[in-house]
């Protein structure tokens, strides 16, 4: 079992986090692209614990590009 705690408020992150879509696009340095991203937030105080590319949006973008032949 994960016994992680929020670095801001100390709440246990053992069972869940809030996953929120980021309105702005995340970019990868040097790639010239912009991608949808999500943030992982503490369920107690909503502090951001981490950010990553949105795997579902990335998958959909890839599928659409493949259908177009790009």
C-alpha positions, 0 to 999 in steps of 0.5 A: 500500500502506498503511504505517500503524504501531501508535501503541503498539508500532510494528508494521506495520498494512499487511496486517491488524488484529484486528476484535473485537465490543464487548460494551457498546453504543456510543451516539451523543450526543443520539440516545438509541440504543445500537448494536453496535460493533466495535474495530480492534486492533493484531495485535501488541499488541492496542492499540485503533486505532479503534472504529466502529458494527458495519456488519453488525449495523446492517444486520441491525437496519435490515432487521428494523425494515423487516420489522416496519414500524417 
